[in-house]
Amino acid sequence: MQSRPAAVANLFYPADPVALRRLVRRYLEQARDRVAPARRCPKVLVVPHAGYVYSGPVAASGYVLLEPWAERIGRVVLLGTAHHAASGGALFAPYAQWECPLGTFPVELDTLEMLQTRGLAHPNAAAHRKEHSLEVQLPFLAKVLGTRPLVPLVVARCPLEEAQQVAATVWDEDETLLVVSSDLSHYLPYEVARQVDRHTAEQIVHLAAESLSPEAACGFYALRGVLAEARRRGCEAQLLDLRNSGDTAGPRNEVVGYGAFALYEPS
């Protein structure tokens, strides 16, 4: 059984399971003081994927909402930024499981095969081998949900309609959670980044897929596909946290923006 080993442990997050579990627990505890409990289970989370010292507190603002609903969620569709592929739409790798220091996640290979058969996803092992945008979500998922089955995809350049069709195809089951992994603006001065990210957050909350730009969010292709499908289904979006690396751990001359959002299906 081919397994994807953790590629960025000790780079983006601690490789030691005890230290990692402690760190994730602390971020979640801090998030409980900031984020009101969800009255219903989120269908989609949008969370950042930088090193934990930078974006971990913001990501926790999304994951903490899942704690009361953990038993309801049966699988997780991960839609991430393709830092190692310029184009090709939704891309997957032939791994039957993904490893992280807090556990091993099985992959729904039949779902990946179905997406490939429909021409909606394509094999590209190189796009996943060193990619961090999906991997950094696994410790949070392991802590909050356990090692649920995954559908791990990175989404490179593609038309909006194609990305939306991917989202629509994996959406329908009630037990499915979609996680879009995306940072926001990159390497702007602190105050400029705050203005740009506030504008992007407004677009996300209004599900304005067509108004987003690749400069606004590095997970642009996955994000706009999910937003378009969420709008079609009448979802509501909520901003949970909006900060940047100048707020968490870095200098303020050049910062990276991070946002956490929850999307809910109509009740």
Buried (B, 14 or more C-beta within 10 A) or exposed (E): EEEBEBBBBEEBBBEEBEEBBEBBEEBBEBBEEBBEEBEEBBBBBBBBBBBBBBBBBBBBBBBBBBBEBEEEBEBBBBBBBBBBBEEBBBBBBEBEBBBBBBBBBBBBBEBBEBBBEEEBBBEBEEBBEEBBBBBBBBBBBBBBBEBBBBBBBBBBBBEBEBBBBBBBBBBEEEEBBBBBBBBBBBEBEBEEBBEBBBEBBEBBBEBBBEBBEEEBBBBBBBBBBBBBBBBBBEBBBBBBBBBBBBBBBBEEEBBBBBBBBBBBBEE
